[in-house]
């Protein structure tokens, strides 16, 4: 990834360390592991049984940020805007 937001090293005893660039989904804030520096950018989906599935990364054209596969096709509500909406609703609930 050209401009990763983070870097991850996963270590398991007796195995070689696995290194990935990471980014946070602009909509839900999930940390997403990436693969591919100059070609098609992909994300690693880690299944419950430990298998890894690679999927293409999508970009939200409304907010112009990378998003995780769970947020593809959903309305564009960036995480900070969602937090502001939740805080406003909580404040109104206390009155």
KAJODA-V493656 format. One record per run of one state. SS is the DSSP state (2 for helix, 1 for strand, 0 for the rest). FROM is the first residue (numbers start at 1). TO is the last residue. If there is no record, write none. Layout:
BEGIN
ss & from & to
SS & FROM & TO
SS & FROM & TO
END
This chain:
BEGIN
ss & from & to
0 & 1 & 5
1 & 6 & 10
0 & 11 & 17
1 & 18 & 24
0 & 25 & 30
1 & 31 & 35
0 & 36 & 41
1 & 42 & 46
0 & 47 & 51
1 & 52 & 56
0 & 57 & 57
1 & 58 & 60
0 & 61 & 64
1 & 65 & 67
0 & 68 & 68
2 & 69 & 71
0 & 72 & 78
2 & 79 & 93
0 & 94 & 95
END
